[in-house]
Amino acid sequence: MSRLLATVVAIVLIGGILIVLSAVAQAANVQRGRAYARSHCARCHAIDEKSASPLAIAPPFRTLHERYPVESLAEALAEGIVTGHPAMPEFRLEPEQISDFIAFLKSLER
């Protein structure tokens, strides 16, 4: 019986560790996505929870999820978003950048 208990405890501990590591990795993705937004998007878009966008026609990132699931942006980010609004430049992201950027956008939904 004690061997079974030790196995169960080990499984629970490993599961807990994996959950913590996943949360840490997700936080790192959000931070990298925020850094990308700050350097490439903040000139026009609000990238926080309350500010207005510097460019009135550029939607605040915190509202994007109200229009569509932000995960649906992955393909457009990879292929190059040509126009989100008339003044928006075209750009393409690498797969890691897309994951980070979407994690950041998802963090704004809370």
N, C-alpha and C positions, 0 to 999 in steps of 0.2 A: 504494500500500500504506500509506503514512503517513497518508493521509486516512482510511482505514478504521480504522487504529489509533487515531487521534484521536477518531473517532466512538465507538468501543468504550469508550475511556477516559472520554469525556464521559458516556456512558450509565451506566457503572459509578459514576462520581462522583455523578451525579444520583440514581441508585438509593440510594446510601449516604446522601446528604443526606435523601432522603425517609424512609428508615428511622429516621434520627436524629430527624427532626421528628416522626414518628409516636410514637416512644418518649417524647419530651418531652411531647407532647399527652396521651398515656396517663397519664404521671406526674401531670400537672396534673389530669386527671379523678379519679384516685385520691385526690389531696390534697383536692379539693373534696368528694368522697364521704365521706372521713374526717371532714372538718369538719362535714358535715351529720349524720353519725352521732354525732359528739361532742356536738353541740348538741341533737339530737332523740331519740337512742336510748340513749346511754351511761348514762342514769339507771337503766335496767333491764338492758340487754344489755352483755355484754363485747364490746368492739370492737377488741380487740388479739389477739395470737397466744397469750396464755397465761392471762390473768386469768379468774376466775370471774365470772359475771354477778351484778351487785348484787341482782337479783331472781331467786331460784332457778328460777322457772318460765320465765324468759326465756332462750331458748337463746343461747349465745355465737355471735356472727356467724361466727366461724371454722369452725363446724360446720354451717352451713346447707347448704353444697354436698354434705354427706354425706346429706342428706335428699332433695334435688332440685337440678336445675340452677338456679343463682341467676338466670340469664337469664329463667327462667320467672316471676320475680317482676315483670317489667316491667309487664304488664297490671294486676296487682293494685295496684302502686304508683301507676299512673296513675288507676285508678278509685277507689282508696281501700281500703286494707287495713282491714277492719272489726275483725277479731280474729285475732291470731296467738296470743295467750294472753289469758286473761280480763281482765287489768289493762291491756292495750294500748289506747291511744287510737287513734281513727280518724284517718288523715291521707292526703293526696294529694300527689304530687310532680309537678312540671313535667317535660316530656320531657328537658331538659338535666340536671335533678337525678337523674332515673332513670338516665340513662347514667353519670353520675358515681358514683352510689351503687352500681350494679352493678359498675362498674370497681373500686371499693373492696372490695366483697365478693369479687370474683374475686382480688384481690391477697392476700386472707387464705387462699386455697386452697393457697398455696405452702408 
